[in-house]
Amino acid sequence: MLNINSAVVIGVSLLTVLMALFLWLKYKRSESLVQTVEFYPQDGLTPAEIGYALDENLEDREIMSMVYYLADKGYISIKSSNKGILLKKIRDIDEGEPDYLTTFMGAYFPGQAKVFDMKNAPHDFIKQFAQAWIQVQIGYEKKYGEVYKNESFTRRFVCIIFAIINMVVCCMALMEVAAFALVYIPAFFTTGGMLVAWKGYDNYHVKPSMGKFLIALGAILYETGIGLVLLMTELSLARIDVATFFVAEAAIFILSMVMATRSDKNAELMMKIYGFRDFIKDAEYDRLVLLSQEDPEYYYHILPYAVVFGMEGKWSKHLDKLAIQNLTTKREGW
């Protein structure tokens, strides 16, 4: 026979899971979208814009892809030297290009500078990149709107609250009222675990390996927090109330990942981006030959996007074959 405290733990655990499930069912996307096959970036999107479209964030890899983009557009050249990689400015950004391209260029070549040495970056290099990041965000949202629906982050935050509430109730009901103080450290792990797992889930379709790693790492951190609650309170999973608490926390963790909903416009765009990503990943050489015959510079046009997707290694394997057949010319430093 359950006592009142155990019943409270079970009741609150089940209630929070049902509420989280309700939020997901109410706002999840009902229609299914079809992924398309794409050989070129969608709507002329730059690598930085695609990076932002993935998860409303720009990582170092996505920022650095713009070096290749600027080189492909003829604004800079990439040279190898004894000192490493040198970038040389060829010309200013054309009028009509997005503002952030000028800012990117200014980060590498401030003032009248013509050469950029990777080992001696300008003093305001990071500041310029931060400004470019904001400009990418503004430019993308002006054309396509938000990446995720606004309520997505609210629902994910609510899942964090649900997880912490369960820990507090478990400690207070099964130990003593003052035991809620034990939750501070476990809450740090569970919150951190959720944030890491969200990052992995949101990038899983584009970067599966990294996505799996981050989801697994997030799960470990999250369950570490739950384990600390059980360890500090000396509770056992053999108890029905504690087992219910543990299962509920695991369910909330999973629901928190799938809670984010992309905007309608972004969801449609991502089907094209995923298709473009898959082509770069699994490009058939015969198809690549045809595209290179139409445009001998095709390999270099696509390289910046391969960098964004973390597939520059796969993409670079095609260069030697194309060069042997005189379908493209190797560029110095690339």
C-alpha positions in Angstrom: 0.0 0.0 0.0 1.5 3.3 -1.1 1.8 6.1 1.5 0.7 9.6 0.7 4.3 10.8 0.0 4.9 8.0 -2.6 1.5 8.7 -4.1 2.5 12.4 -4.5 5.7 11.5 -6.3 3.9 9.2 -8.7 1.1 11.6 -9.3 3.4 14.6 -10.0 5.7 12.5 -12.2 2.8 11.3 -14.3 1.2 14.7 -14.5 4.4 16.5 -15.7 4.9 13.8 -18.4 1.3 14.1 -19.6 1.6 17.9 -19.7 4.8 17.7 -21.7 3.1 15.1 -24.1 0.2 17.4 -24.5 2.4 20.3 -25.5 4.2 18.2 -28.1 1.0 16.8 -29.6 -0.7 20.2 -29.7 2.2 22.0 -31.6 3.9 19.2 -33.5 3.9 19.5 -37.3 1.1 17.4 -38.7 1.9 17.6 -42.5 4.9 15.6 -43.8 7.3 17.4 -46.2 9.2 15.7 -49.0 13.0 16.0 -49.3 14.1 17.0 -52.8 17.3 16.3 -54.7 19.4 19.5 -55.1 22.7 20.1 -56.9 23.0 23.8 -56.0 22.4 25.9 -52.9 18.8 27.0 -52.5 17.8 30.5 -53.6 21.4 31.5 -53.8 21.9 31.1 -50.0 25.4 31.6 -48.8 27.1 29.0 -46.5 26.6 31.4 -43.5 22.8 31.6 -44.2 22.5 27.8 -44.5 24.5 27.5 -41.2 22.0 29.9 -39.6 19.0 28.1 -41.1 20.1 24.8 -39.5 19.8 25.9 -35.8 19.7 29.7 -35.5 23.4 29.7 -34.7 26.7 30.1 -36.4 29.6 27.9 -35.4 33.3 28.4 -36.2 33.1 25.9 -39.1 30.2 27.8 -40.6 32.0 31.1 -40.3 35.2 29.8 -41.8 33.3 28.4 -44.8 32.9 32.0 -45.9 36.7 32.1 -46.6 36.1 29.6 -49.4 33.0 31.4 -50.5 34.8 34.7 -50.8 37.6 33.0 -52.7 35.2 31.3 -55.0 33.5 34.7 -55.7 36.9 36.1 -56.6 37.2 38.5 -53.7 40.2 36.9 -52.2 42.8 34.3 -52.9 44.1 31.4 -50.7 47.8 30.8 -50.7 49.9 28.2 -48.9 53.3 29.3 -47.5 55.9 28.3 -45.0 54.0 30.5 -42.5 50.8 28.6 -43.1 47.7 29.8 -45.0 47.7 33.4 -46.3 44.7 35.2 -47.6 45.1 38.0 -50.1 42.5 40.5 -51.0 41.8 40.9 -54.7 38.9 43.3 -54.8 36.2 44.9 -52.7 32.8 43.4 -52.3 30.4 44.3 -55.1 27.5 46.5 -54.5 24.3 44.6 -54.0 26.0 41.8 -52.0 24.7 41.2 -48.4 26.1 43.5 -45.8 27.7 40.7 -43.9 30.1 39.9 -46.8 31.6 43.3 -46.5 31.9 42.8 -42.7 33.5 39.4 -43.2 36.0 41.0 -45.6 36.7 43.8 -43.1 37.4 41.3 -40.4 40.2 39.8 -42.5 41.4 42.9 -44.2 40.8 46.0 -42.0 41.5 49.4 -43.5 43.9 49.2 -46.4 45.2 45.7 -45.5 45.7 43.3 -48.4 47.1 40.2 -46.7 45.7 38.2 -43.8 48.0 35.9 -41.8 46.1 33.3 -39.8 48.7 33.5 -37.0 48.3 37.3 -36.7 44.6 38.2 -36.7 43.6 41.9 -36.5 42.8 43.1 -32.9 39.1 43.5 -33.6 38.7 40.3 -35.5 36.2 38.7 -33.1 34.2 41.9 -32.9 33.8 42.0 -36.7 32.7 38.4 -36.7 30.1 39.1 -34.0 28.7 41.9 -36.2 28.7 39.7 -39.2 26.8 37.1 -37.2 24.1 39.6 -36.4 23.9 40.7 -40.0 23.5 37.1 -41.2 20.6 36.7 -38.8 18.9 39.9 -39.9 19.4 39.0 -43.6 18.1 35.5 -43.2 15.0 36.5 -41.2 14.2 39.3 -43.6 13.9 36.8 -46.4 12.6 33.7 -44.7 11.4 34.7 -41.2 12.2 32.8 -38.0 13.9 29.4 -38.0 11.9 28.0 -35.2 8.4 29.0 -34.1 8.6 31.3 -31.1 6.8 28.9 -28.8 9.3 26.1 -29.4 11.8 27.5 -26.9 9.1 28.2 -24.4 8.0 24.6 -24.6 11.5 23.4 -24.2 12.1 25.6 -21.2 8.8 24.3 -19.7 10.3 20.8 -20.0 13.3 21.9 -17.9 10.9 23.2 -15.3 9.0 19.9 -15.3 12.2 17.9 -14.8 13.3 20.1 -11.8 9.8 20.1 -10.3 10.0 16.3 -10.3 13.3 16.3 -8.6 12.2 18.7 -5.9 9.0 16.8 -5.2 10.9 13.5 -5.0 13.4 14.9 -2.5 10.8 16.7 -0.4 8.2 13.9 -0.4 10.5 10.9 0.2 13.1 12.6 2.4 12.1 15.8 4.2 10.9 19.3 3.3 14.4 20.8 3.5 15.7 18.1 1.1 14.8 20.3 -1.9 18.2 22.0 -1.3 19.8 18.8 -2.6 18.4 19.6 -6.1 20.7 22.4 -7.0 23.6 20.3 -8.2 21.5 17.7 -10.0 19.5 20.4 -11.7 22.7 21.8 -13.1 23.5 18.5 -14.8 20.0 17.9 -16.1 19.7 21.4 -17.5 23.1 21.2 -19.1 22.2 17.7 -20.5 19.1 19.0 -22.1 20.9 22.0 -23.7 23.6 19.7 -25.2 21.0 17.1 -26.4 18.9 19.9 -28.1 22.0 21.0 -30.0 22.6 17.5 -31.2 19.0 16.8 -32.2 18.6 20.1 -34.1 21.8 19.3 -36.1 21.2 15.5 -36.5 19.8 15.6 -40.0 22.8 17.6 -41.3 25.6 16.2 -39.1 24.5 12.7 -38.0 27.7 11.7 -36.3 28.0 14.9 -34.3 24.3 14.9 -33.6 24.4 11.4 -32.1 27.5 12.3 -30.0 25.8 15.4 -28.6 22.5 13.5 -27.9 24.4 10.7 -26.1 26.5 13.2 -24.1 23.4 15.2 -23.2 21.7 11.9 -22.0 24.7 11.1 -19.9 24.7 14.5 -18.2 21.0 14.4 -17.7 20.9 11.0 -16.2 23.9 11.9 -14.0 21.7 14.6 -12.5 18.9 12.1 -11.9 21.4 9.6 -10.5 22.7 12.2 -8.1 19.2 12.7 -6.7 18.9 9.0 -6.1 22.4 8.8 -4.6 22.1 11.7 -2.3 18.7 10.6 -1.1 19.7 7.0 -0.9 16.6 6.0 -2.9 16.3 2.7 -4.9 14.8 2.1 -8.3 13.2 -1.0 -6.8 10.6 1.3 -5.3 7.6 1.9 -7.6 7.5 5.7 -6.8 11.2 6.1 -7.5 11.0 4.0 -10.7 8.1 6.2 -11.9 10.1 9.3 -11.2 13.0 8.0 -13.1 10.9 6.9 -16.2 9.1 10.2 -16.1 12.3 12.2 -16.2 13.6 10.1 -19.1 10.3 10.7 -21.0 10.5 14.5 -20.4 14.1 14.5 -21.7 13.1 12.9 -24.9 10.0 15.1 -25.4 12.1 18.2 -24.8 14.3 17.3 -27.8 11.4 16.9 -30.2 9.5 19.9 -28.8 11.1 22.5 -31.2 9.0 23.1 -34.3 10.5 24.8 -37.4 8.6 27.6 -39.0 6.7 26.6 -42.2 9.1 28.5 -44.5 12.2 27.1 -42.8 10.7 23.5 -42.8 10.2 23.7 -46.6 13.7 25.2 -47.0 15.3 22.4 -44.9 13.9 19.8 -47.2 16.0 21.4 -50.0 19.0 21.8 -47.7 18.9 18.2 -46.6 18.7 17.2 -50.3 21.7 19.3 -51.1 23.5 17.9 -48.2 22.8 14.3 -49.3 24.0 15.0 -52.8 27.4 16.3 -51.4 27.6 13.3 -49.1 26.7 10.6 -51.7 27.5 12.4 -55.0 27.6 9.9 -57.9 30.7 10.6 -59.9 28.9 10.4 -63.3 26.5 13.1 -62.1 29.4 15.2 -60.9 31.1 14.8 -64.3 28.0 16.1 -66.1 27.8 19.1 -63.7 31.5 19.8 -64.2 31.1 19.7 -67.9 28.4 22.3 -67.7 30.6 24.4 -65.3 34.3 23.6 -64.8 34.3 25.6 -61.6 31.4 23.5 -60.1 33.6 21.7 -57.6 34.8 25.0 -56.1 31.3 26.6 -56.1 30.1 23.7 -53.9 33.2 23.4 -51.6 32.1 26.2 -49.2 28.8 24.4 -48.6 30.6 21.0 -48.0 32.6 22.8 -45.3 29.3 23.9 -43.6 28.0 20.3 -43.6 31.4 19.0 -42.3 31.9 17.0 -45.5 34.8 18.8 -47.1 36.8 15.5 -46.7 34.3 13.6 -48.8 33.9 16.3 -51.3 37.7 16.8 -51.8 38.1 13.2 -52.9 36.5 14.1 -56.2 39.1 16.8 -57.1 41.9 14.6 -58.3 39.6 12.6 -60.6 38.1 15.7 -62.1 41.5 17.3 -62.6 42.8 14.1 -64.3 39.9 14.3 -66.8 40.5 18.1 -67.3 37.0 18.8 -65.9 38.5 21.3 -63.4 41.8 22.9 -62.5 43.3 22.6 -59.1 43.6 26.0 -57.4 46.7 26.8 -55.4 46.0 26.6 -51.6 42.7 24.8 -52.0 
